[in-house]
Amino acid sequence: MTERSSPRPNRSAARPAIAGLVVACAALLASARPARADVTATCDFFEILAKQGDKPALDGDLKVLEKKLKKPPFASSWNQFHLLSRSQKTLAKKKAEPIALKNGSATATLVEIVDTSKVRLTVTMADDKGKQVNNTTTIEAADYVIYVQPLAGNEGHLLSVSCR
């Protein structure tokens, strides 16, 4: 029989040291990553009462919406637009935010940012009786989307949204 000239290394003694080294490297790599910013979008909300009247009327604060409101389907249904409330919210991704309204209630949820210049939102409006309008849409930066909730007497409750 031949004898081995060098004893076999004890691998079980080295395992805890290797495991500790792996954990230390993982912790170092995790802390070296740059902090990821939370995904948010800042949005403006205009609550509008729309109705048909003898003379067209548009509140001064709604001038940014004038082009949209003078086209169908809005212009074919109403010719008077009155601002009820205006607010601004910073929306965090996948977190429903309440939007303060004079009539009813609303929530807005940022679903995602698309192509760095668009936002996908889910907006839910509810009237005082609980009837809801719920829509998910993609909005170009600085453009406006108008959600409509028909009211009695040929009036409309509108919520316009623009994000950046």
Protein Blocks (a to p, Z undefined) as FASTA:
>chain_A
ZZdfbdcddfklmmmmmmmmmmmmmmmmmmmpccddddddddddddddddddfbdcddfk
lmmmmmmmmpcfklmmpccdcdfbdcdddddehiacddddfehcdddddfbdchhlaccd
ddddddfkopacdddddddehiacddddddehhiacddddddZZ
